[in-house]
Amino acid sequence: MATAELFSRELTVFEKHRKNWSRSHPGEYVVIQDDVIVEEFFSTYGEALKAGLKNFGARRGFLVKQIWVTEPVYSIS
């Protein structure tokens, strides 16, 4: 199963809030599992990951996503 399919519910929640979050929390990280959003934003991936584990545990996946208006594109050559 592809990652996008695996987290389709979480990505739908993210897209629903992206516009508002990108204004108020650009570059920060959010943690989502199903329709549940951790009610805090994080400045680092590590902080967000720890919060996800604290809130949801390690038995099921959760999404840690950085907030941008548009996704950055990285080129490796």
Beta strands, then each sheet from edge to edge (+ up, - down):
strand 1: 29-33
strand 2: 36-37
strand 3: 63-66
sheet 1: 2+ 1- 3+
end
